[in-house]
Amino acid sequence: MGEVTALGLGTAEITATASNGVTEYILLTVNPISVEELQMSVQELDLKISETSMLSVSIVPENATYKELSWSTSNPDVVVVSANGEVTAIGYGEALISAESHDGVQCGATIKVNRETGTVYFIVSGSVLVIIGGGTFYLFKRRALKKRSQ
């Protein structure tokens, strides 16, 4: 009785010869273990302009042969994604970030990049610029206060 251990993918011919000279052959094929499911770490994520976040994916089964993923964005004007799943918000709007396995299994997350709310004040060349809600702005002329003489 003999034992065969697979060392990699492919096909091998196994030959066994008995002490009486009888020889038998068997063709053995080792196939890859396919990805059955991908699970994204988040389903939805809100970011602000220039913020980044690292997305991760769980591969099922864990012993799948090809674990490499390709990443893509549905809207590169809003969110870009690196080869390792890091997303960066570069514009306002919404994008679907997808990860795809070698076997064609996909998963995704929706990334929303919204304008910041609140009021921001800037003093520029003697004027005050007030930005409200990330979109409406007002420009006021700043008046100098005169010192009263006594």
C-alpha positions in Angstrom: 0.0 0.0 0.0 1.4 3.4 -0.9 0.5 7.0 -0.1 0.3 9.9 -2.5 0.5 13.6 -1.5 -0.5 16.3 -3.8 2.1 19.1 -4.0 0.3 21.3 -6.5 -2.3 21.6 -9.2 -2.2 19.5 -12.3 -2.2 15.9 -13.5 0.2 13.2 -12.7 0.5 9.5 -13.7 1.0 7.2 -10.7 2.7 3.9 -11.4 2.7 1.0 -8.9 4.7 -2.1 -9.4 4.2 -5.2 -7.2 7.0 -7.5 -6.2 5.8 -10.1 -8.7 6.2 -7.5 -11.5 2.6 -6.6 -12.1 2.3 -2.9 -12.9 -0.8 -0.6 -12.6 -1.2 3.0 -13.7 -3.6 5.7 -12.5 -4.0 9.2 -13.7 -4.4 11.6 -10.8 -5.7 15.2 -11.2 -5.5 17.9 -8.5 -8.0 20.7 -9.2 -8.1 24.1 -7.6 -10.4 24.9 -4.7 -12.8 27.5 -6.0 -14.0 30.7 -4.2 -17.6 30.2 -3.3 -18.4 33.5 -1.6 -16.8 36.9 -0.8 -17.9 38.9 2.2 -17.0 42.6 2.2 -16.1 44.1 5.7 -18.8 46.8 5.2 -21.8 47.2 3.0 -22.0 51.0 3.1 -19.5 53.7 4.1 -19.7 57.5 4.4 -16.5 59.5 3.7 -15.5 63.1 3.4 -13.3 64.5 0.7 -9.6 63.2 1.0 -10.5 60.6 3.6 -9.4 57.0 3.1 -10.5 53.7 4.4 -9.2 50.1 4.0 -11.8 47.6 2.8 -11.3 44.0 3.5 -12.9 40.8 2.1 -13.3 37.4 3.7 -12.9 34.5 1.2 -15.1 31.4 1.6 -13.7 28.8 1.8 -10.6 30.0 3.5 -8.5 27.3 1.7 -9.5 28.6 -1.8 -6.6 28.2 -4.2 -6.6 31.6 -5.8 -7.1 34.3 -3.1 -6.1 37.3 -5.3 -8.8 40.0 -5.7 -9.2 42.7 -8.3 -10.8 45.9 -7.1 -12.8 48.5 -9.1 -14.9 51.6 -8.7 -18.1 52.4 -10.5 -17.3 56.2 -10.3 -13.6 57.1 -10.4 -14.6 60.8 -10.1 -15.9 60.2 -6.6 -13.8 57.3 -5.1 -10.6 55.6 -6.2 -9.5 52.2 -5.0 -6.0 50.7 -4.8 -5.0 47.2 -5.7 -5.2 46.2 -2.0 -8.7 47.7 -1.3 -7.8 51.2 0.1 -10.5 53.7 -1.0 -10.0 57.5 -1.2 -12.8 60.0 -1.5 -11.9 62.5 -4.3 -15.3 64.0 -5.2 -18.9 64.3 -4.1 -21.4 61.6 -4.9 -21.7 57.8 -4.6 -19.7 54.9 -6.0 -19.9 51.1 -5.8 -16.5 49.5 -4.9 -16.3 45.9 -6.1 -13.9 43.1 -5.4 -13.7 40.1 -7.7 -12.0 36.8 -7.3 -10.1 34.8 -9.9 -13.2 32.6 -10.1 -15.5 35.5 -11.0 -17.2 35.8 -7.6 -18.0 39.4 -6.6 -19.0 41.5 -3.6 -19.2 45.2 -3.1 -19.8 48.2 -0.9 -21.4 51.6 -1.5 -19.3 54.6 -0.7 -21.0 57.9 -0.2 -19.1 61.2 -0.2 -21.2 64.0 1.1 -20.6 67.7 1.5 -19.7 68.6 5.1 -22.3 70.5 7.0 -21.7 73.4 9.4 -20.4 76.9 9.1 -16.9 77.8 8.2 -15.5 81.4 8.5 -12.5 82.7 6.6 -11.0 86.2 6.9 -9.6 87.2 3.5 -8.1 90.6 2.8 -10.3 92.6 5.2 -13.5 90.7 4.3 -15.2 87.8 6.0 -16.2 84.8 3.9 -18.9 82.6 5.5 -19.5 79.2 4.0 -22.7 77.5 5.3 -23.4 73.8 4.7 -20.6 73.3 2.3 -22.4 75.2 -0.5 -23.9 78.6 0.3 -21.5 81.4 0.9 -21.6 85.0 1.9 -19.0 87.7 1.7 -19.1 90.6 4.2 -16.9 93.6 4.3 -15.1 93.9 7.6 -15.3 97.3 9.2 -12.4 98.6 11.2 -13.2 99.9 14.6 -12.0 103.4 15.2 -10.4 104.3 18.5 -12.2 107.2 20.3 -10.0 110.0 21.3 -10.6 111.7 24.7 
